[in-house]
Amino acid sequence: MGIVSCSITVSADGFVAGPNQSVDNPLGENAEQLHRWQFEQREENADEVASLVNAGAYIMGRKMFGPDRGEWDLEWTGWWGEDPPYHAPVFVLGHRPRASVEMAGGTTFHFVTEGIEVALERAKAVAGDRNVAIAGGASTVNQYLAAGLIDELRLHVAPVILGSGERLFDGVGPLKLTPIARSGTDLVTHIRYRLGE
């Protein structure tokens, strides 16, 4: 059986997104710097890049799926175009129901209004023996961390200071993190932690 994992890039001061997020700047000011390692050093970080999209199912928050906060814009199908990188079921947390959206490459977005535990149950049911990945954003990851529902956390720490934005670990409380692997380049330090042992 797979584990529940989370692989997320974070600034040196703990932010996964910068201030003033918008449709034109979904990561917020200066936050594109966080992900330089995935593009400029893709080869050197190939294993970590592959780990971002190597799960049997994914869970993300509504804000990671799209910019709207009120009623659903039914024309919106995510930030990633016709073929999102997930190629597996993705469960999107929210408060308003919406019919599932099937995309190219095997990605189907399912919308869950019953909370994080129900989303995880559904994701585990379709993932089978593969991992379930908590994709983000910060609020979603923090909820799963606070509930003790993540087995392994992979932090990709970029040598960037954002100063404000969406912070990882806000409201999470004490956690037991056991480092199990570390690697990196000049653009990122990868630290893999086991949680709760």
C-alpha positions, 0 to 999 in steps of 0.5 A: 500500500502506498503512503500519503506524501507531500512534495512542495517547494518553499522559500528559505523563509517558509513561503510557498507563494508570494504576496499579491497573487492574481490570475496574471501572477498565480504564484505571487510576487517573485515566487517564480524564483522558487521553481527555477530548479525544476526548469534550469536544473531539470537534469540535475534534479531529475529524480525530484522533478519526477517525484512531483508527478509520480502518484496514483492520486492527488489532492489540492486546494481550490486556490491551486486549481484556479483563481476564482473564489465565488461560484465556479467558472465552468470554463476554467479547467486549471492552470495547466492547459489541456494536458495537466502533468498529473495523469491521474485523478486529482481531488480538489477541495472546495465548498461548492460542488462541481461536476468532474472535469476530464482532461487529456493524458488521464487527469480527471479533476474531481471536486470534494466538498466534504472535507480533507478526510473524505478527499483522502479516502477517495484518493486512496481508493483510486490510488491502489498500491501507489502513493497519494500526493498532497499537491498544495497549496499551503493551506491544504498542506497545512490542514493535512499536516495538522491532522497528522495525515501526511506520512512523508514530506519532501521540502524543496528549499529555494535560496530565496526570501519572499518576506510574505505570502502563503506560509507553510506550517502556519497553524500546524502545531508541533510536528516530529520530522525525521530527516531521511534523505538530503540532496541539492544544487545551488538553486535548491536543497531537497530534504525528505522527512518522515513524519510522526515517528 
